[in-house]
Amino acid sequence: MKLSEFDYKLPEELIAQYPIEPRDHSRLMILDSKSETIKEDKFYSILDELTNNDVLVLNKTKVINARLHGNIVDTDKIVEIFLHKQLSENTWDCLVYPGKKLKPWKTVEFKLDNIVVLKAYIKDISDKWRVVEFNKSWVDFLSLIEKLWEIPLPPYIKQKLEKSERYQTVWAEVEWSVAAPTASLHFTPELIEKIKAKWVKIEKVLLHVWLWTFMNVETDEVKDHNMHSEYIELEKEVSERLNSYKKEGKNIISVWTTSIRVLETFADENWILWYWNKDTNIFIYPWYKWKFVDSIITNFHLPKSTLIMLVSSFSWKDFIKKAYNYAVKNKFRFFSFWDAMRIKNRK
């Protein structure tokens, strides 16, 4: 299977640069894989789509302020450090810019009101990254980066976000992600309460989104791609309830691809979910044998990305291509501050 099969032409003006207000007023494309039909609506109409036989599975990760600008000690050189993956209590794998200025044992300091409050030591070079040790531990570190650092918007968003909370889900709990589970950004507290009032079950899992999400696939053959890893957790009580719902024949709806990666990683061949915490590098593309997820709510993903491959595995690849072409023709908004897509049935 070739990478080129997952390409499509997207006019730059369709890449959304700001979120719709209110959150649930974006457009919604509803796809039915069985009938291969496409329908349009507003996202708040998802309420009419859901019944008491549905279970929404959400990702409770929270985006941290992962981008920071500081000065190399004893110079006026400004550099950028972007948190990627935590290696220990105060050591991170980071993307840095410009890399030539941040060689091992350089020190970067960050100031608040002209006072140095945080230092970063470049310990080692790690592939395209740097291993960076900070002089503050986890709790103090998180408190400082809330004041010093910027919310890490994806590279295709050029406009500055006025309200950083707009890049968080309304149920964000566990800090560690460098990108939001963006399909979840459409939900408002009021919409969630209306969904609960219809006796729709809601469960939360955890996947921390790391920078690899934005890395390009560089192999011509899809199967040769080295899939990135991300940290996931599934609690025992949640897995037990989800197994019970599945046994009852309820419809398991995964909200965004992060929740899919958790459920499909922990599900076995008998459609039973196990529970644990680990890194997952599950790679889902056409011909993958689905085990637990019945329906998905997602967005319009980048061309040639692993996420469009995942969606193409859930439905028919040609049908997904048709839906994307429809979205382009009808000027849907793409990517993080995007319009939404619901795929009702697995192929």
KEDO-402496 format. One record per residue: residue number from 1; residue in three letters; x, y, z of N, C-alpha, C, CB in turn. Coordinates in steps of 0.05 Angstrom, whole numbers. Atoms other than C-alpha are relative to their C-alpha. Glycine has a CB too. Layout:
<pts>
  seq  type      nx      ny      nz     cax     cay     caz      cx      cy      cz     cbx     cby     cbz
  NUM   ALA       X       Y       Z       X       Y       Z       X       Y       Z       X       Y       Z
...
</pts>
This chain:
<pts>
  seq  type      nx      ny      nz     cax     cay     caz      cx      cy      cz     cbx     cby     cbz
    1   MET      17     -24       0       0       0       0      18      25       0     -19       0      25
    2   LYS     -18     -23       4      31      66     -23     -10      24      16       2       7     -29
    3   LEU       6     -25     -15      34     131      17     -17      19     -17      26      14       8
    4   SER      14     -18      18       8     168     -44     -30      -5      -1      12      -3     -29
    5   GLU      28       6      -1     -59     133     -36     -16      16      21      -4     -29       5
    6   PHE      12     -15     -22     -72     177      25       5      30      -3      10     -10      27
    7   ASP      -5     -28       5     -57     243      -8     -25      13     -11      23       4     -21
    8   TYR      22     -16      12    -107     298     -27       9      29      -1     -27      -4      16
    9   LYS      -7     -28       3    -103     370     -49     -18      17      18      -3       9     -30
   10   LEU      15     -17     -19    -122     420       5       8      29      -4       5      -9      29
   11   PRO      -7     -28       2    -125     495      -9       7      11      28     -24      16     -11
   12   GLU     -10     -10     -26     -87     532      46     -21      16      15      24      17      -4
   13   GLU      20     -16     -14    -146     577      61     -21     -17      16     -15      17     -20
   14   LEU      19      17     -15    -186     517      87      13     -10      26      -8     -24     -17
   15   ILE     -12       7     -25    -136     506     144      -9      20      21      32      -1      -2
   16   ALA      12     -19     -19    -173     536     203      21      12      18     -21     -15      18
   17   GLN     -20     -14     -16    -133     589     240     -11       9      27      10      24     -15
   18   TYR      12      -8     -25    -182     603     297     -24     -18       5      -8      30      -1
   19   PRO      22      18      -7    -236     564     334     -27      14      -4       2     -10      28
   20   ILE      28     -10       2    -311     572     321     -11       5      28     -18     -20     -15
   21   GLU      14      -5     -26    -351     603     378     -30       1      -5      10      27      12
   22   PRO      -8      19     -21    -389     573     411      12     -26     -11     -24      -7      18
   23   ARG     -15      24       8    -350     508     409     -17     -19     -17      10     -15      24
   24   ASP      16      21      13    -408     465     386     -15      10     -25     -21     -11      20
   25   HIS      13     -11      24    -428     509     327      16      -5     -26      -5      30       3
   26   SER     -14       7      25    -377     481     278     -18     -19     -17      27     -14       7
   27   ARG      15      18      18    -401     440     219       6     -29       7       6       6     -30
   28   LEU      -4      28      -5    -410     365     225      -7     -16     -26     -18     -10      23
   29   MET       5      18      22    -403     315     168      -6     -28      12      24      -1     -20
   30   ILE       8      26     -10    -439     249     183       3     -21     -23     -28       0      12
   31   LEU      -5      21      20    -414     188     144     -12     -26      10      30      -3      -6
   32   ASP       9      27      -6    -448     121     142      15     -19     -19     -32      -3      -4
   33   SER     -17      17      16    -399      68     119     -16     -22     -14      21     -13      17
   34   LYS      16      22      12    -453      16     105     -15      10     -25     -21     -11      20
   35   SER      15     -10      22    -496      59      59      17      19     -18     -25      15       9
   36   GLU     -18     -18      13    -437     103      38     -14      27      -7      11     -13     -26
   37   THR      14     -25       3    -478     166      48      14      22      17     -30      -2       8
   38   ILE     -11     -23     -13    -456     236      69     -22      19       7      22      13     -18
   39   LYS      20     -19      -8    -498     284     109      14      23      15     -22     -14      18
   40   GLU     -11     -23     -14    -484     354     136     -18       9      22       5      23     -19
   41   ASP      16     -11     -22    -506     386     202      19      18      16     -13     -22      17
   42   LYS     -17     -14     -19    -480     428     260       8     -19      22     -15      25      12
   43   PHE     -10      20     -19    -440     395     315     -19      -4      23      27       9      11
   44   TYR      19       4     -23    -492     408     369     -22     -20      -6     -13      27       7
   45   SER      20      20       8    -538     362     329       9     -28       6      -7       3     -29
   46   ILE      -9      26      -9    -495     305     353     -18     -11      21      29       1      10
   47   LEU      19       8     -21    -545     304     410     -22     -17     -12     -11      24      14
   48   ASP      22      15      13    -599     279     361      10     -27     -10     -12      17     -23
   49   GLU     -11      25      10    -552     225     336       4     -21      21      27       6     -13
   50   LEU      -7      19     -21    -540     194     404     -24     -11      15      18      14      21
   51   THR      22      13     -15    -584     146     443      11     -13      26     -14     -22     -17
   52   ASN      -9      13     -24    -581     108     509      14     -26      -5     -24      -5      18
   53   ASN     -15      24       7    -548      51     472      29       8      -7     -13     -15     -24
   54   ASP     -26      -9       7    -486      94     460      18       5      24      -2      26     -17
   55   VAL     -21      -5     -20    -421     101     499      21      18     -12      13     -26      12
   56   LEU     -21     -18       9    -375     161     488      25      -5      16      -9      30       2
   57   VAL     -26       4     -13    -302     148     503      18      24      -6      14     -27      -9
   58   LEU     -15     -25       2    -262     212     516      28      -3      11     -15      22      16
   59   ASN     -27      -1     -10    -189     227     527       3      23      20      21       3     -23
   60   LYS      -1     -20     -21    -177     264     593      27      14       2      -7     -13      26
   61   THR     -26     -13      -1    -107     289     576      -3      30       0      18      -9     -23
   62   LYS       0     -29      -1     -90     362     587      26      10     -13      -3      11      29
   63   VAL     -23     -11      13     -43     404     544      15      18      19      -8      16     -25
   64   ILE     -16     -17     -16      15     435     580      12      23     -17      23     -16      14
   65   ASN     -13     -22      15      48     501     560      28      -9      -7       1      27      17
   66   ALA     -24      15       7     103     465     523      21      16     -16      -7     -24     -15
   67   ARG     -19     -15      17     137     521     483      10      24      17     -13      10     -26
   68   LEU     -12     -21     -16     185     570     516      24      13     -14       9     -10      28
   69   HIS     -23     -14      10     235     623     495      17      10      23      -9      24     -19
   70   GLY     -19      -9     -21     297     638     537      26       9     -13       4     -22      20
   71   ASN     -26     -10       8     368     663     534      22     -20       8       6      27      11
   72   ILE     -24      15      -7     433     624     531      15      17      20      18      -7     -25
   73   VAL     -14     -15     -22     471     643     595      24      15     -11       8     -20      22
   74   ASP     -23     -18       7     520     701     587      -1       9     -29      26     -14       6
   75   THR       3     -10      27     493     717     517     -27      12      -2       5     -23     -21
   76   ASP      26     -11       5     435     753     487     -15     -17     -21       2      29     -10
   77   LYS      11      18      20     419     694     442     -26     -12      10      20     -23      -8
   78   ILE      26      11      -8     345     677     445      -4     -27     -14     -23      20      -7
   79   VAL       4      27      11     328     603     435     -28     -10       8      22     -20      10
   80   GLU      27      12      -6     264     561     435       4     -29       8     -19       2     -24
   81   ILE       1      28      -9     254     497     474     -29      -9       0      14      -3      29
   82   PHE      27      11       2     194     454     460       0     -28      13     -10      -2     -30
   83   LEU       1      26     -14     178     398     509     -12     -21     -17     -16       3      26
   84   HIS      11      22      16     167     331     477      -8     -23      18      20     -10     -21
   85   LYS       6      24     -15     172     272     524      16       1      26       7     -26     -16
   86   GLN     -13       0     -26     187     268     598      15     -26       4     -20       4      23
   87   LEU     -17      24      -4     245     221     613       4      -7      29      28       6     -12
   88   SER      -2       4     -29     250     230     689     -14      24      13      30      -3      10
   89   GLU      15     -21     -14     224     277     742       5      28     -11       6      -1      30
   90   ASN      -7     -27       9     261     338     715      16       0     -27      15      14      21
   91   THR     -15       2      25     290     313     648     -19      -6     -22      22     -22       2
   92   TRP      18       2      23     256     319     581      15      -4     -26     -19      24      -2
   93   ASP      -9      -1      28     268     302     508     -14      24     -12      -7     -27     -15
   94   CYS      11     -25      10     259     369     473       8       5     -28       8      23      18
   95   LEU      -8     -11      25     258     399     405      10      28       5     -25       1     -21
   96   VAL     -12     -26      -5     303     461     403       5      15     -26      26      -3      16
   97   TYR      -6     -17      24     314     519     356      14      26       9     -26       6     -16
   98   PRO     -15      16      21     365     537     332      18     -21      13      17      19     -17
   99   GLY     -15      22     -12     398     470     346      30       5       2      -5     -25     -15
  100   LYS     -29      -4       0     468     494     328      10      15      24       8      15     -26
  101   LYS      -8     -16     -23     469     541     387      -4     -15      27     -16      26       1
  102   LEU       6      14     -25     445     489     438      14     -27      -1     -31      -4       3
  103   LYS     -16      24      -2     501     439     443       2      -9      29      28       5     -12
  104   PRO      -1      10     -27     512     395     504      15      18      19      13     -28       1
  105   TRP     -10     -15     -23     525     431     570      -3      30      -3      29      -6       3
  106   LYS       9     -27       1     498     497     546     -22       4      21     -10       8     -28
  107   THR      21      -5     -19     452     530     597     -18      22     -10      12       8      28
  108   VAL      20     -20       8     388     568     581     -15       9      25     -20     -12     -21
  109   GLU      15     -10     -23     354     613     632     -25      14      -9      18      18      17
  110   PHE      26     -12       6     283     637     634      -7      19      23     -22     -22      -3
  111   LYS       4     -21     -20     262     701     669     -30       7       3      15      25      -8
  112   LEU      27     -10      -6     198     726     702       4      26      14     -17     -20      17
  113   ASP      -5     -27     -11     197     801     716      30       5       3     -15       3      27
  114   ASN     -29      -5       2     270     803     697      17     -15      21       6      29       2
  115   ILE     -14      17     -20     289     751     750       1     -29     -11     -14       1      28
  116   VAL      -3      28       9     316     682     731     -15     -18      19      30      -8      -2
  117   VAL      15      18     -17     266     631     757       2     -29      -9     -30       9      -1
  118   LEU      -3      27      10     283     570     715      24      -2     -18     -26      -9     -15
  119   LYS     -23       6      17     345     540     683      -3     -27     -14      26       2      16
  120   ALA       0      25      15     353     486     630      29      -6      -8     -19       2     -24
  121   TYR     -27       9       7     417     446     620      -2     -20     -23      15     -12      24
  122   ILE       0      19      23     429     413     552      19     -22       7       9      15     -26
  123   LYS     -17      23      -9     454     344     573      11     -16     -24     -16     -18      18
  124   ASP      -8      18      22     457     306     507     -16       5     -25      -3     -30       9
  125   ILE      14      -1      26     437     302     434     -15     -27      -4      19       6     -23
  126   SER      16      24       3     380     253     421     -14       2     -27     -21      -3      23
  127   ASP      11       0      27     367     242     346      -3      30      -8     -28     -14      -1
  128   LYS       4     -27       8     335     308     324      -5      18      24     -23       2     -20
  129   TRP       9     -14     -24     324     329     396      24       5      19     -20     -17      15
  130   ARG     -19      -3     -21     361     349     459     -11     -11      26       8      30       4
  131   VAL       8       8     -27     359     317     528       6      23      18      15     -26       9
  132   VAL      -2     -25     -16     345     376     574      -7      -6      29     -18      21     -12
  133   GLU       5       3     -29     350     376     650      -7      28      11      24     -12      14
  134   PHE       8     -25     -13     312     431     687       7       0      30     -31       4      -4
  135   ASN      -8      -2     -28     330     456     756     -24       1      19      17      24       5
  136   LYS      24       2     -16     258     448     781     -13     -27      -4     -20      24      -6
  137   SER      14      26       3     219     384     795     -28       5      -9       1     -15      27
  138   TRP      25       1      15     151     366     769     -21      21       9     -12     -27       3
  139   VAL      21     -18      -9     102     406     813       8      29      -4      -7      -5      30
  140   ASP     -10     -27       4     144     469     815       4       7     -29      27       4      15
  141   PHE      -5      -4      28     161     461     742     -27       6     -14      12     -26     -13
  142   LEU      27      -5      12      87     457     721     -10      28       8     -20     -21       8
  143   SER       9     -27      -9      72     519     762      14      22     -15       5       3      31
  144   LEU     -15     -21      14     127     558     728      -7       1     -29      30      -6       3
  145   ILE       5      -1      29     112     537     657     -28      11      -6       3     -27     -12
  146   GLU      26     -13       4      40     560     667       3      30      -3     -19      -7      24
  147   LYS      -5     -29       1      69     630     676      19       8     -23      12       9      26
  148   LEU     -22      -7      18     128     627     628      -5      -9     -29      25     -12       9
  149   TRP       0      13      26     111     582     570     -25       6     -16       4     -30       3
  150   GLU      23      -4      17      63     585     512     -14     -27      -7       8      14     -26
  151   ILE      14      24       9       9     536     491      11      -8     -27     -32       5      -1
  152   PRO     -14       9      24      39     494     435     -19      -6     -23      17     -24       5
  153   LEU      17       4      23      -5     504     374      15     -14     -22     -11      27     -10
  154   PRO     -12      14      22       8     460     313      13      19     -20     -20     -18     -14
  155   PRO     -15     -18      18      56     488     260     -16      13     -22      23     -15     -12
  156   TYR      16     -11      22       1     499     209     -19      23      10     -16     -21     -13
  157   ILE      15     -23     -10     -34     550     255      19      23       4     -15      -8      27
  158   LYS     -18     -23       0      -1     617     244      -9      22      18       3      11     -28
  159   GLN      10     -21     -17     -46     661     286       3      -6      30     -29       6      -7
  160   LYS      -2       4     -28     -35     671     360     -27      -4      13      15      24      13
  161   LEU      25       6     -13     -90     642     404      -4      19      24      -2     -29       9
  162   GLU       4     -19     -22    -120     695     450      -6     -13      26     -23      19      -8
  163   LYS       7      14     -24    -149     646     500      11     -28      -1     -31       0       4
  164   SER     -13      26       2    -104     586     513     -19     -23       8      24      -1      18
  165   GLU      19      22      -9    -162     547     546     -16     -10     -24     -18      11      22
  166   ARG      15       9      23    -194     544     477      13     -23     -14      -3      24     -20
  167   TYR     -14      23      11    -141     492     459       1     -22      21      29       8      -8
  168   GLN       4      21     -19    -163     449     518     -29     -11      -2       6      10      29
  169   THR      28      11      -2    -223     402     524     -12      10      26       0     -31      -1
  170   VAL      13     -10     -24    -274     422     576       2     -20      23     -30       6      -5
  171   TRP      -4      20     -22    -258     358     615      30      -7       4     -15     -26      -7
  172   ALA     -29       5      -3    -181     362     611       8      -3      29      17      22     -14
  173   GLU      -7       6     -28    -152     332     675      30      -4       5     -15     -24       9
  174   VAL     -27      10      -6     -83     300     670      20      14     -19       1     -31      -3
  175   GLU     -19     -16      16     -26     346     647      23     -18     -10      11      22      17
  176   TRP     -24      12      12      27     321     598       0       2     -30       2     -29       9
  177   SER       1      -1      29       4     329     526      12      26     -11     -28      -3     -10
  178   VAL     -10     -24      14      36     377     476     -19       7     -23      28      -4     -10
  179   ALA      21      -6      20     -26     376     431     -26     -11      11       7     -13     -28
  180   ALA      26       8     -10    -100     371     444     -13     -22     -16     -19      25       0
  181   PRO      17      19      15    -147     314     426     -22      16     -14     -12     -23      19
  182   THR      15     -22      11    -179     362     377     -29      -6      -7      14      10     -24
  183   ALA      28       6       6    -243     325     360     -17       6      25      -3     -30      -8
  184   SER      14      -5     -25    -262     337     433      -5      30       5      15     -12      23
  185   LEU       2     -29      -6    -256     413     428     -28      11      -7      21      14     -17
  186   HIS      27     -10       7    -327     418     400     -20      -2      23     -10     -16     -24
  187   PHE      20       5     -21    -361     395     464       1      23      20       6     -27      14
  188   THR       3     -20     -21    -387     447     513     -10     -14      26     -19      23      -8
  189   PRO      12      12     -24    -406     433     586     -30      -4      -2       6      18      25
  190   GLU      29       2       3    -478     446     568      -8     -24     -18     -12      26     -12
  191   LEU       6      22      18    -476     396     510       5     -27      14      18       2     -25
  192   ILE      -6      25     -15    -444     343     555     -23      -6      19      27       4      16
  193   GLU      22       5     -18    -500     352     606     -25      -9     -15      -6      26      16
  194   LYS      23      10      16    -553     344     552       4     -29      -9      -4      19     -25
  195   ILE      -6      28       8    -518     281     528      -5     -19      23      29      -2     -10
  196   LYS       4      17     -23    -518     253     598     -30      -4       6      14      12      25
  197   ALA      29       1      -6    -592     270     605     -14     -20     -19     -12      27      -4
  198   LYS      11      21      18    -605     222     546       9     -28       8       7       7     -29
  199   TRP     -10      25     -11    -573     167     587      22     -12     -18     -23     -20       2
  200   VAL     -24       9      15    -513     163     541      23      -3      21       9      21     -22
  201   LYS     -22       5     -18    -454     132     579      25      15      -9       5     -30       2
  202   ILE     -25     -14       6    -389     171     583      23     -11      16      -3      31       5
  203   GLU     -23      10     -14    -322     141     600      25      14     -10       3     -31      -5
  204   LYS     -24     -15       7    -252     171     601      24     -18       1       4      24      19
  205   VAL     -26      14       1    -185     141     581      21      21      -2       1     -21     -24
  206   LEU     -22     -20       0    -117     173     577      21      -8     -21      14       1      27
  207   LEU     -23       1      17     -67     183     521      12      28      -1      -8     -10     -29
  208   HIS     -14     -25       2     -15     237     523      12       4     -28      23       2      21
  209   VAL      -9      -5      28      -3     267     454      27      13       1     -21      19     -14
  210   TRP     -27     -11       1      70     279     439       5      11     -28      20     -21       7
  211   LEU      -6     -14      25     105     316     382       1     -18     -24      27      13       3
  212   TRP      -1      18      23     111     254     339     -26       1     -17       5     -28       9
  213   THR      25      -2      14      38     266     321       2      17     -26     -21      12      18
  214   PHE      -3     -19      23      61     321     273      22      -8     -19       5      28      10
  215   MET     -22       8      18     118     282     241     -11     -13     -25      19     -19      15
  216   ASN       8      10      26     113     264     168       6     -30      -2      13      15     -22
  217   VAL      -6      27       8     109     193     142      19       2     -24     -26     -17      -8
  218   GLU     -21      -4      20     173     186     100       5     -25     -16      25       9      14
  219   THR      -4      24      15     167     116      72     -21      -2     -22      -1     -25      18
  220   ASP      20       3      22     134     102       5     -20     -22       5      15      -6     -26
  221   GLU      17      22      -8     107      36      31     -11       5      28      15     -27      -1
  222   VAL      12      -6     -25      58      48      87       9     -19      22     -30      -1      -2
  223   LYS      -7      20     -20      76     -16     123      28       3      11      -3     -28     -11
  224   ASP     -28      -4      -9     149       6     129       3      24      19      18       5     -24
  225   HIS      -1     -23     -18     132      67     171       5      -9      29     -26      17      -2
  226   ASN      -6       6     -28     161      66     241     -18      18      18      30       6       7
  227   MET      20     -15     -14     101      86     283      10      11      27     -25     -17       5
  228   HIS      -8     -12     -25     112     134     341     -14     -12      24      -5      31      -1
  229   SER      12      10     -25      97     116     414     -12      23      16      21     -16      17
  230   GLU      12     -19     -18      51     152     462      -9     -15      25     -24      15     -14
  231   TYR       7      12     -26      35     140     536     -30      -2       2      12      17      23
  232   ILE      29       5      -4     -33     109     551      -6     -12      27     -11     -17     -22
  233   GLU       9      12     -25     -72      89     613     -29      -8      -3       4      19      24
  234   LEU      28       8      -2    -136      50     623      -4     -12      28      -8     -21     -23
  235   GLU       5       9     -28    -163      42     694     -17     -25       0     -13      23      16
  236   LYS      15      25      -3    -191     -24     718     -30       3      -1       9     -15      25
  237   GLU      28      -4      -2    -259       3     735     -12       9     -27      -7      21      21
  238   VAL      10      -9      26    -266      37     667      -1     -23     -20      19      23     -11
  239   SER      -1      23      18    -245     -26     629     -23     -19       6      27     -14       2
  240   GLU      21      18      -8    -295     -67     669     -28      10     -10      -1      -4      30
  241   ARG      25     -11       9    -352     -19     653      -2      -2     -31      -3      29       9
  242   LEU       1       2      29    -333     -16     579      -4     -28     -10      26      11     -11
  243   ASN       5      28       8    -330     -92     575     -29      -7       4      18     -18      17
  244   SER      28       6      -5    -399     -95     606     -18      13     -21      -8      11      28
  245   TYR      15     -13      21    -426     -44     556       2     -15     -27       9      29      -3
  246   LYS      -4      14      26    -395     -82     498     -16     -27       0      30      -6      -4
  247   LYS      15      26      -2    -426    -148     523     -29       5      -3       6     -13      27
  248   GLU      29      -7       3    -494    -113     526      -7       8     -28      -7      22      20
  249   GLY       5      -8      28    -486     -93     453      -2      29      -4     -26     -13      -9
  250   LYS       0     -29       3    -478     -19     465      21       8     -22       6      14      26
  251   ASN     -16     -11      22    -446      24     411      23      16      12     -17      18     -19
  252   ILE     -23     -14     -11    -375      45     431      10      21     -19      23     -21       7
  253   ILE      -7     -22      18    -361     114     402      26      13      11     -22      21      -1
  254   SER     -25     -12      -8    -289     137     406       2      29     -10      24     -17     -10
  255   VAL      -3     -28       7    -279     212     407      29       6      -5     -12      19      22
  256   TRP     -27      -5      12    -216     227     366      16     -26       0      14      22      16
  257   THR     -17      23       5    -161     180     346      16      -9      25      19       5     -22
  258   THR     -15       8     -24    -126     182     414     -15     -21      16       5      25      18
  259   SER      16      20     -15    -183     145     448       0     -27     -15     -29      10       4
  260   ILE      -2      25      16    -182      95     391      25     -15       6      -1       7     -30
  261   ARG     -26      13      -4    -108      81     402       0     -14      28      23      20      -2
  262   VAL       1      13     -26    -122      66     476     -17     -25      -1     -12      20      21
  263   LEU      18      23       0    -181      20     464      10     -23     -17     -28       9     -10
  264   GLU     -10      21      18    -151     -18     406      26     -13      10       3      10     -28
  265   THR     -24      11     -12     -85     -27     443      -7     -20      22      18      22      11
  266   PHE       6      17     -23    -117     -57     505     -20     -22      -6     -10      17      22
  267   ALA      20      20       7    -170     -99     468      14     -25     -11     -20      11     -20
  268   ASP     -11      25      10    -154    -172     455     -17     -11     -23       3     -21      22
  269   GLU      14      11      23    -179    -217     398     -28      -8       7      16     -23     -11
  270   ASN      27       8      -9    -241    -235     439     -17      25       7       1     -19      24
  271   TRP      14     -25      -5    -262    -161     443      -2       6      30     -28      -2     -12
  272   ILE      -1      -5     -28    -244    -158     516      23      21       5       5     -26      17
  273   LEU     -20     -20      -7    -208     -96     544      15      -8      25     -14      28       4
  274   TRP     -17       3     -24    -150    -104     592       7      28      10      25     -17      -6
  275   TYR      -6     -26     -11    -124     -48     635      30       0       9     -18       7      24
  276   TRP     -28      -2      -7     -54     -22     648       8      29      -7      18     -21     -15
  277   ASN     -11     -25      11      -8      37     633      26      -7     -14       5      21      23
  278   LYS     -23       8      17      45      33     579       3      20     -23      -4     -28     -11
  279   ASP      -2     -15      25      70      65     515     -12     -18     -22      29       7      -7
  280   THR      11      15      22      33      45     452      11      11     -26     -31       0       0
  281   ASN      -8      -8      27      59      46     380     -18     -13     -20      30      -7      -5
  282   ILE      19      13      18      -3      15     350      -3      16     -26     -28      -4      14
  283   PHE       2     -12      26      -7      30     276     -24     -11     -15      26      -4     -17
  284   ILE      25       9      12     -77      26     246      -2      12     -28     -24       9      17
  285   TYR       4      -8      27     -84      29     171     -16     -22     -15      28       4     -15
  286   PRO      18      19      13    -128      -7     119       9     -29       1      -3       8     -29
  287   TRP      -2      29      -5    -137     -82     131       6      -6      29      22     -12     -18
  288   TYR      -2       5     -29    -128     -72     206     -26     -13       9       5      26      16
  289   LYS      24      14     -10    -176    -119     243      -9      14      26       6     -30       6
  290   TRP      10     -16     -23    -217     -74     290     -11     -19      22     -21      20      -9
  291   LYS       7      18     -22    -232    -103     359     -21      12      19      24      -7      15
  292   PHE      17     -10     -21    -271     -55     403     -17      24      -9      16       8      23
  293   VAL      14     -25       6    -291      12     372     -21      -5     -22      20      21     -10
  294   ASP      22       4      19    -358      15     335      -6      25     -17     -25      -8      14
  295   SER       6     -25      13    -363      88     315      21      21       9     -29      10       5
  296   ILE     -20     -20      -8    -317     149     315      -9      29      -6      27      -5     -14
  297   ILE       3     -29       5    -320     225     321      29      10      -3     -16      15      23
  298   THR     -28      -8       5    -258     256     290       0      26     -16      14     -22     -16
  299   ASN      -2     -24      16    -233     313     246       9      -7     -28      19      20      13
  300   PHE     -11       4      27    -205     323     176      31       1       3     -11      21     -20
  301   HIS     -28       2      -7    -133     300     180      19       8     -23       7     -28       8
  302   LEU     -20      -9      20     -69     320     143       3     -21     -21      26       5      14
  303   PRO      -6      20      21     -54     288      76      24     -17       7       6      15     -27
  304   LYS     -22      19      -4      -9     227      80       7      -5      29      25       9     -15
  305   SER      -5       4     -29     -15     224     156     -10     -27       9     -14      22      16
  306   THR       8      25     -11     -22     163     199     -30       1       9      18      -8      24
  307   LEU      28      -3      -9     -89     191     223     -20      -3     -23      -4      27      13
  308   ILE      18       5      23    -121     193     154       1     -30      -8       8      18     -24
  309   MET      -1      29       4     -96     121     147     -18     -15      19      30     -10       2
  310   LEU      17      13     -21    -131     102     212     -29       3      -8       5      13      28
  311   VAL      28      -4       7    -197     133     189      -7     -17     -25      -5      30      -6
  312   SER       4      15      24    -189      99     121      -2     -30       6      22       5     -20
  313   SER       3      28      -8    -183      33     158     -27      -6      12      22      -7      21
  314   PHE      26       3     -13    -247      45     197     -23      -2     -20      -5      23      19
  315   SER      20       0      22    -288      59     134      14     -10     -25     -12      28      -4
  316   TRP     -12       7      25    -275      45      61      18      22      -9     -22      -6     -22
  317   LYS     -20     -20       7    -213      80      36     -11      19     -22      26     -14     -10
  318   ASP      10     -17      22    -247     105     -28     -23      18      10     -10     -18     -23
  319   PHE      22     -16     -11    -307     129      12      11      23      16     -19     -17      18
  320   ILE     -13     -22     -14    -262     169      58      12      21     -19      22     -11      19
  321   LYS     -10     -18      20    -228     199      -2     -22      17     -12      16     -15     -23
  322   LYS      23     -15      11    -296     218     -30     -10      21      20     -23     -20      -6
  323   ALA       9     -19     -21    -315     250      37      19      24       2      -1     -15      27
  324   TYR     -20     -22      -1    -250     291      38      -3      18     -24      28     -11       1
  325   ASN       4     -17      24    -262     315     -33     -25      16       3      -1     -18     -25
  326   TYR      25     -15      -6    -333     334     -13       5      23      19     -21     -19      12
  327   ALA      -6     -20     -20    -305     372      47      15      24     -12      16     -12      23
  328   VAL     -15     -21      14    -256     411       3     -19      16     -17      23     -12     -16
  329   LYS      18     -14      19    -309     427     -49     -20      18      15     -15     -21     -17
  330   ASN      20     -15     -16    -358     451       5      12      17      22     -20     -19      11
  331   LYS     -14     -19     -17    -305     490      43      -3      -5      30      -9      28      -6
  332   PHE      -2       6     -29    -304     453     109      27      10      10      -2     -31       4
  333   ARG     -25     -10     -13    -251     477     159      16     -25       8      -7      17      25
  334   PHE     -17      23      -4    -192     430     166      19       3      24      16      -6     -25
  335   PHE     -20       3     -20    -145     407     221      -9       9      28      25      15      -7
  336   SER       5      -2     -29    -142     429     295     -25      16       7      24      12      14
  337   PHE      24     -16      -6    -195     484     295     -20      -4     -23       7      31       2
  338   TRP      13      12      23    -233     444     244     -30      -3       4      12     -26      -6
  339   ASP      27      11      -2    -302     422     228       2     -30       6     -17       4     -27
  340   ALA      -1      28     -11    -321     352     253     -11     -20     -20     -16      -1      25
  341   MET      10      23      16    -334     284     222      -8     -22      19      22     -10     -20
  342   ARG       8      24     -14    -374     227     250      -3     -23     -19     -26       5      16
  343   ILE       3      24      16    -367     157     220     -17     -19      17      27     -12      -8
  344   LYS      20      14     -16    -428     118     243       5     -30       3     -27       4     -11
  345   ASN      -3      29       0    -410      47     225      27      -8     -11     -23     -14     -16
  346   ARG     -24      11      12    -348       6     214      -7     -13     -27      13     -21      19
  347   LYS       5      13      26    -341     -22     144      -6     -29       3      25       4     -19
</pts>
